[in-house]
Amino acid sequence: MIKSKFDVSVRVWAVVLIFVLSALLSVIGAVVHTYIIIPEAVAEEFMAKWTYQCPGWETKFVLYLKDSGDDWAEIREFVSRCDDGEVGAKNFEETFTCDVVPGRSYTFGLAAKNADNESDKAEVTIYIPYPVPEVPQSFQVEVQ
């Protein structure tokens, strides 16, 4: 059987196309692997600073994190507090660690809490950049 030039050229082009597509697929895979990185959760250290007008009775401070459903989850109760008989403005500063995914925003809430009730939360939303910075992220809120 005699093959036409057309049959041969179609086969050659098919082989060339397969090589080009496989090379292109390798290049795309390398680019995705190199430049598109899916960030994972990392433990990040934060510093919270706030000023509070101590009312004269024991007041504790609680830190919350808002989840995607707008519900608050308690992260921790700070060691800093206003003691009984302590009146006037007082500055506070505490560090805390929280697992975060770089490239996302997080809303933290700070509430004052005494034996009877808890204040409204003072909220702050911060964006965690990617890549993760070397210095602690900080924010200031005023709880009234």
C-alpha positions as CSV (number, residue, x, y, z in Angstrom):
1,M,0.0,0.0,0.0
2,I,1.3,3.4,-1.0
3,K,1.1,6.2,1.6
4,S,0.4,9.7,0.5
5,K,2.5,12.6,1.6
6,F,-0.6,13.8,3.4
7,D,-0.8,10.7,5.7
8,V,2.9,11.0,6.6
9,S,2.7,14.7,7.4
10,V,-0.4,14.2,9.6
11,R,1.4,11.6,11.6
12,V,4.5,13.8,12.0
13,W,2.3,16.7,13.1
14,A,0.5,14.4,15.6
15,V,3.9,13.3,17.1
16,V,5.1,16.9,17.2
17,L,1.9,18.0,18.8
18,I,2.2,15.4,21.5
19,F,5.8,16.5,22.3
20,V,4.7,20.1,22.4
21,L,1.8,19.5,24.7
22,S,3.8,17.3,27.1
23,A,6.5,20.0,27.3
24,L,3.9,22.7,27.8
25,L,2.3,20.6,30.5
26,S,5.6,20.3,32.3
27,V,6.2,24.0,32.1
28,I,2.8,24.8,33.5
29,G,3.3,22.3,36.3
30,A,6.6,23.9,37.2
31,V,5.1,27.4,37.2
32,V,2.2,26.3,39.4
33,H,4.6,24.5,41.8
34,T,7.0,27.5,42.0
35,Y,4.7,30.5,42.0
36,I,1.3,29.4,43.3
37,I,1.8,28.2,46.8
38,I,-1.2,27.2,49.0
39,P,-0.4,28.7,52.4
40,E,-0.8,26.5,55.5
41,A,-1.8,27.6,59.0
42,V,1.1,28.9,61.1
43,A,1.4,29.9,64.7
44,E,1.9,33.6,64.7
45,E,2.7,35.8,67.7
46,F,0.7,39.0,68.2
47,M,0.9,41.8,70.7
48,A,-2.2,43.4,72.0
49,K,-2.1,46.9,73.6
50,W,-5.1,48.6,75.1
51,T,-6.0,51.3,77.6
52,Y,-8.9,50.8,80.1
53,Q,-10.5,53.0,82.7
54,C,-10.4,50.8,85.8
55,P,-13.7,51.1,87.6
56,G,-12.6,50.2,91.1
57,W,-13.5,46.5,91.1
58,E,-11.7,43.4,89.7
59,T,-12.0,43.4,85.9
60,K,-10.5,40.7,83.6
61,F,-9.9,40.9,79.9
62,V,-10.9,38.2,77.4
63,L,-9.6,37.9,73.8
64,Y,-11.9,36.4,71.1
65,L,-11.6,35.5,67.5
66,K,-14.5,35.8,65.1
67,D,-15.1,32.8,62.8
68,S,-16.5,32.7,59.3
69,G,-20.0,32.3,60.7
70,D,-19.8,35.5,62.7
71,D,-19.5,33.6,66.0
72,W,-17.0,34.4,68.6
73,A,-14.5,31.8,70.0
74,E,-12.6,32.6,73.1
75,I,-8.8,32.5,72.5
76,R,-7.7,33.3,76.0
77,E,-8.2,35.3,79.2
78,F,-5.4,37.7,79.6
79,V,-3.3,37.8,82.8
80,S,-3.6,41.6,82.9
81,R,-6.5,42.9,85.0
82,C,-7.8,45.8,87.1
83,D,-7.8,45.0,90.8
84,D,-10.3,45.8,93.5
85,G,-9.9,49.5,94.5
86,E,-7.9,50.4,91.3
87,V,-9.4,53.4,89.6
88,G,-8.3,55.4,86.6
89,A,-6.8,54.8,83.2
90,K,-4.4,52.0,82.9
91,N,-2.3,50.8,79.9
92,F,-2.1,47.1,79.2
93,E,0.1,45.0,76.9
94,E,0.1,41.3,76.3
95,T,1.4,38.9,73.6
96,F,-0.5,35.9,72.4
97,T,-0.1,33.2,69.8
98,C,-2.8,32.3,67.3
99,D,-2.8,29.9,64.3
100,V,-3.5,31.9,61.2
101,V,-3.4,31.3,57.4
102,P,-1.3,33.9,55.6
103,G,-3.2,35.9,53.0
104,R,-6.5,36.0,55.1
105,S,-8.1,38.6,57.4
106,Y,-8.9,37.9,61.0
107,T,-11.2,39.8,63.4
108,F,-10.2,39.9,67.0
109,G,-12.4,41.1,69.9
110,L,-11.4,42.3,73.3
111,A,-13.9,42.4,76.2
112,A,-13.8,43.5,79.8
113,K,-15.3,41.0,82.2
114,N,-16.2,41.3,85.9
115,A,-18.1,38.9,88.2
116,D,-21.5,40.1,87.0
117,N,-21.2,40.6,83.2
118,E,-19.0,41.2,80.1
119,S,-18.7,44.3,78.1
120,D,-19.3,44.5,74.3
121,K,-16.3,43.5,72.3
122,A,-14.0,46.1,70.8
123,E,-13.2,44.6,67.4
124,V,-10.2,44.9,65.1
125,T,-9.7,43.2,61.8
126,I,-6.2,42.6,60.6
127,Y,-4.8,41.1,57.4
128,I,-2.1,38.6,57.6
129,P,0.2,39.2,54.6
130,Y,1.9,36.5,52.6
131,P,4.7,35.8,53.2
132,V,4.5,35.9,57.0
133,P,6.4,39.0,58.3
134,E,9.2,38.5,60.8
135,V,7.9,41.1,63.3
136,P,4.8,40.6,65.4
137,Q,1.6,42.2,64.2
138,S,0.0,44.6,66.6
139,F,-3.3,46.4,67.0
140,Q,-4.7,48.9,69.5
141,V,-8.3,49.0,70.7
142,E,-10.1,50.9,73.4
143,V,-12.6,49.1,75.5
144,Q,-15.2,51.3,77.2
